[in-house]
Amino acid sequence: MSRLLNIPTSKPNCGLVWVAFVLLGISALNAQAKIVLTVPQQVSLSANFFTQQLTIFWFGGEATTFDVIILRTEFNETVFYNTVPAVVNQDGGRHQWTWTSVEPLECTSLSVKICSRDGMTKSEWSEPQILKGRDLPSNSDHQVYPQDKVVPVGGNTTFCCIVEEGKEFRDLLYGSIEMNVKRLSRRSYAATAVYQNLSGTTGTNVLCRLRDKLAGSVIFVGYPPQPTNFECLTYDLTSAVCYWDTGRATNLYGKRKTSYSINKRVCPDRTCVLPQWDGNWTLVAVNPLGQYSLTYSAELLHRVVPVAPDKLADAAQAWNATVHWQWPYSSYSTLALVCQVQLASRNILLRNFSGVGVRSVFLPHLHPNTKYSVRVRCGSLNHFLKWGNWSKEFNFTTKSYAPEAPDVWMWVNRDNSVRVMWKPLTQWQSHGVLTGYEVTLWNLEGNEKQTNNLSPKNNSLNLTHWASITGDKKAIASVKAKNVKGTSKPSSIMLGSIDDKSAPLAQTIYTSSGFPLSWQHSDNRSCSYLVEWCEAVCTSDCAVDWIRLDTGSSHVSIKDSIVKFQPGVRYNFSLYECPSVSPVLIQRWQGYIQELPPSISVNLEINQQDCDVVLSWEEIPLAGRRGFLLGYKVYKVNNFSNFTLLDDLSPEVRTYTVKDLYTSTYKFTVKAYTSAGEDTGGTAAITLKQCADGLILEILTALGIVTLLLTTVSCFCYKKRRWVKKAFYPDIPEPKLPGDWSRTQGPLDVKPFPHSMVHIIEKPERDFSKDTLVIIPEEEDYEGEGIGDEPVDTDEPQLLRYYNQVVDERPIRPRFPDSSVSSSSSVDSANTDVTYTGIQTSHSSLVFPSDSQGFSEGFQPHSGLSLSSGNTGEGYHPQMHSVALGGNLASPGPIVEPHAVGSGGYKPQNSWLLDSPTEGDENSPAPSLGSPTSVASTQFLLPDRERHEEKRQQPPSAANWFTNLLSSAKP
């Protein structure tokens, strides 16, 4: 039977694990308890106020790091707090650490404490050590720090101001800039200047201002030294001379400037002499901002620079010279040298030569009687480094020699006289002091010679007095120059006249290189050329200059020489071919160095020619033109000196005609002009007289205008003749009135009367039923006169007598103007005498009522009545319509027809109306008689013939005339 085995398994013991952890923790605590950090002891402070560094010393046991805290004592403000490593002095086991302060250490008191640190463990703080500042109550002065400090460009510097005890701080200035300040203690204030620029040579002022006082400091901002190009040379093959460049300026001067030393030997700036050649040199430059070092090494023979030659001397001849000198060092006698000689006279020449220990040089190709200046310098031939210094300048003069042949030319004056000229010999050409010239004339045909000696000051000979030799014959002139050493070779020229008109003439413009002249050169020509120039206004003994050109030349530029070019002066240039054998003029030029406006105005003349003005003037002299004339401008001078340009004429034209001018005063100005401008101008004035042609022309013009006007008016009047007749001579219409006027009228007894008075004979009560016009027999005085023998229309007064049978209290006035009321009834109740000087009426003055009924009712003349003047065939026959006042008819009879009147009679037509509508009222006063005046008036009843004729002949008004003109029909 099988059996089950029961095997027991082990379980972890948790209590043992906890016991183990506890034991480990206890052991760690025991180990830590055994490490005890000591507090730093014997802490001391050492301050370097110039560098603003504070060094802390202490004894700290076995710790390697320490915590350092620095406080401002008065305000207990932390300035620095950090863990720092410490340097242990192996000899004494003392620790030290240095701290650099941003602020000057003098500003305020600082407190320092230290504790040891090992990881997270640190010791207790040491007792505080105090570095006393200058702001203590015992030091009550006003102070600024730092004083006279040197700082680099671009740095930052903190300044502090300690205020005097009991004073009030105002501000802190850097130069003229106010800085932001912070307070360090009760009396101390600080500010920082950032990115400082270079200060002046005397530094930059820092001022601390109080209300009534200030204190300050000076700061110097510059660069540290940085010399360059350090090298050492030898001049005597023994000693060494070292050079360098100071490089960038440090901006520090005086006791702050840079000091230099080579191999610990103090040296001045830029150069230093060492007695022996060492082969290796070190340059050290030091200033308050730092130091800089350079090294140099070289072999002796590779750095040789010879000194300047000394004690120069010469051995001169006419055409060459030898110059000698000496060396100050004997070692040069074995040194291979290359030397350079600078020879100066008219030009500067440099000549090189070489050799061992060279002490002289030969100078060929010199000129006689010429002063030369020479100096010499040398260098090492084998290992040339650079040229040595020049020797002192040495002068010598070559000996004299016979002069060179002069340059001879001839000049033909305006009078065709010949003058032989030659250029004065220069010192370079004379080879000595000239004693004179010898001129020889030789007539080739007659083999005749004549010689003349001239002084050295003469350079021409006029041949006017030598006509026997020259004349029209061929002659040669030769000139020789003489000095103490001999006579030159002769220079000859063939004399003769030259045709200067056939050569072409052109203009040349001056440039910076002179007057440019160019011409075409022919390969067939083998002669040389000569260019001659002088002033164009010169006539005789002119200053003439010339230049000779080689064969094949085709251009040249002429500059100042004997002839000094001046603005405004014209110069002539002439080109000759074969000048020495037979001169031929081939081309000419003219030019100005600078053109100016003419200096002379034209002499203007003015004349009248018919109705024109002719201006004329002479050519301006060549000396007064001062430029090439471009023409003449003619101006008319108006009022207030205003100029009107009339024409611009070419230089060849010197006359101008101003045409078609009226009779008046005129002023004209003519101005010549060049490219530089106009002259002041010549002015002339003239008063034109009446010219015959102009008068005739004016008369003909006036006649033509009048004829044209009359023709136009005549044509117009002919075409408008009906309108003209109607406007200026209207027809007088016959008097006409509507109604029946066929009744025969009796004659009107009209007698002349000596006055035109109206006599009222009697004024009885008016009977409207008997309102008639009757004829009254004449007085005894007029019975003998016959009316029928006199014309009716006469200037003598006519007498009309009216009898009114009924006379009203009111005066009667006709309702219809220009009408006469006639009556054939015999009236014995009233008599009215009317005197007429002339009677004329027209139908336009008639006034009729618009109502035909009223018209027929108001005009009912009495039947069977007649007006008689005593003559049946001749006389006055008035026609009158009796109008009822107030609308009542005076007579119910029919209208009276007027009788036929002879040709000499006058028949007025009148209609008497009341002056106003109210006059017809029965209650109103009697109306006045209204045709043509009141019966009580003393004036004429009708106008006389003259007045009537004047009124009839008056033309119609302007408005009617213009309307009739527009509305008139063509005939």
LINUR-V137167 format. One record per backbone hydrogen bond with DSSP energy under -1.0 kcal/mol. NH is the residue of the N-H (numbers start at 1). CO is the residue of the C=O. Records with the same first field share a line. If there is no record, write none. Layout:
BEGIN
NH = CO ; CO
END
This chain:
BEGIN
18 = 14
19 = 15
20 = 16
21 = 17
22 = 18
23 = 19
24 = 20
25 = 21
26 = 22
27 = 23
28 = 24
29 = 25
30 = 26
31 = 27
32 = 28
33 = 29
41 = 59
44 = 57
46 = 55
48 = 53
52 = 48
53 = 48
54 = 99
55 = 46
56 = 97
57 = 44
58 = 95
59 = 41
66 = 84
67 = 115
68 = 82
69 = 113
70 = 80
71 = 111
72 = 77
73 = 109
76 = 72
79 = 70
80 = 70
82 = 68
84 = 66
86 = 64
87 = 96
89 = 94
93 = 89
95 = 58
96 = 87
97 = 56
99 = 54
101 = 52
107 = 104
110 = 131
111 = 71
112 = 129
113 = 69
115 = 67
117 = 65
118 = 121
121 = 118
123 = 116
126 = 114
129 = 112
131 = 110
134 = 106
139 = 136
143 = 162
145 = 160
151 = 220
153 = 222
154 = 196
155 = 152
157 = 193
159 = 191
160 = 145
161 = 189
162 = 143
163 = 187
165 = 140
167 = 164
170 = 209
171 = 209
173 = 207
174 = 177
175 = 205
177 = 174
179 = 172
182 = 190
184 = 188
185 = 188
189 = 161
190 = 182
191 = 159
193 = 157
196 = 155
199 = 221
203 = 200
204 = 219
206 = 217
207 = 173
208 = 215
209 = 171
210 = 213
211 = 168
215 = 208
217 = 206
219 = 204
220 = 149
222 = 151
223 = 250
228 = 245
231 = 243
233 = 241
234 = 303
240 = 274
241 = 233
242 = 272
243 = 231
244 = 270
245 = 228
256 = 253
257 = 254
259 = 286
261 = 284
262 = 265
263 = 282
265 = 262
267 = 260
272 = 242
274 = 240
281 = 296
283 = 294
284 = 261
285 = 292
286 = 259
287 = 290
290 = 287
292 = 285
294 = 283
296 = 281
298 = 279
303 = 300
305 = 234
310 = 326
313 = 324
315 = 322
317 = 320
321 = 363
322 = 315
323 = 361
324 = 313
325 = 359
326 = 310
332 = 329
333 = 330
335 = 332
337 = 355
338 = 379
339 = 353
340 = 377
341 = 351
342 = 375
343 = 349
344 = 373
345 = 347
349 = 343
351 = 341
353 = 339
355 = 337
357 = 335
361 = 323
363 = 321
366 = 319
369 = 399
372 = 396
373 = 344
374 = 394
375 = 342
377 = 340
379 = 338
381 = 336
388 = 378
391 = 376
394 = 374
396 = 372
398 = 370
401 = 431
404 = 429
409 = 421
411 = 419
413 = 417
414 = 539
416 = 413
419 = 411
420 = 461
421 = 409
422 = 459
423 = 407
430 = 426
431 = 427
435 = 482
436 = 482
437 = 454
438 = 480
439 = 452
440 = 478
441 = 450
442 = 476
443 = 448
444 = 474
447 = 443
448 = 443
450 = 441
452 = 439
454 = 437
458 = 455
461 = 420
463 = 418
469 = 466
470 = 466
473 = 470
476 = 442
477 = 493
478 = 440
479 = 491
480 = 438
482 = 436
483 = 486
486 = 483
488 = 481
491 = 479
493 = 477
495 = 475
506 = 588
508 = 590
511 = 514
514 = 511
515 = 558
517 = 556
519 = 554
525 = 522
529 = 549
530 = 576
531 = 547
532 = 574
533 = 545
534 = 572
536 = 570
538 = 535
545 = 533
547 = 531
549 = 529
553 = 550
556 = 517
558 = 515
561 = 563
568 = 594
569 = 566
571 = 591
572 = 534
573 = 589
574 = 532
575 = 587
576 = 530
577 = 584
578 = 528
582 = 578
584 = 577
586 = 575
587 = 575
588 = 504
589 = 573
590 = 506
591 = 571
596 = 626
599 = 624
600 = 624
604 = 602
605 = 616
607 = 614
609 = 612
612 = 609
613 = 658
614 = 607
615 = 656
616 = 605
617 = 654
624 = 621
630 = 673
632 = 649
633 = 671
634 = 647
635 = 669
636 = 644
637 = 667
638 = 642
642 = 639
644 = 636
646 = 634
647 = 634
649 = 632
653 = 650
656 = 615
658 = 613
661 = 611
666 = 686
668 = 684
669 = 635
670 = 682
671 = 633
673 = 631
674 = 677
677 = 674
679 = 672
682 = 670
684 = 668
686 = 666
688 = 664
695 = 691
696 = 692
697 = 693
698 = 694
699 = 695
700 = 696
701 = 697
702 = 698
703 = 699
704 = 700
705 = 701
706 = 702
707 = 703
708 = 704
709 = 705
710 = 706
711 = 707
712 = 708
713 = 709
714 = 710
715 = 711
716 = 712
717 = 713
718 = 714
719 = 715
720 = 716
721 = 718
724 = 720
725 = 721
726 = 722
727 = 723
728 = 724
729 = 725
749 = 868
750 = 748
761 = 831
766 = 807
770 = 767
771 = 768
772 = 770
782 = 779
785 = 782
790 = 787
792 = 904
794 = 792
798 = 836
800 = 834
802 = 832
805 = 770
807 = 765
811 = 926
815 = 912 ; 913
819 = 910
820 = 879
832 = 802
833 = 759
834 = 800
836 = 798
845 = 842
846 = 843
855 = 851
856 = 852
857 = 853
858 = 854
859 = 855
876 = 748
887 = 884
888 = 885
905 = 902
910 = 879
913 = 814 ; 815
919 = 916
920 = 917
921 = 918
937 = 934
948 = 944
949 = 945
950 = 946
951 = 947
952 = 948
953 = 949
961 = 957
962 = 958
963 = 959
964 = 960
965 = 961
966 = 962
967 = 963
968 = 964
END
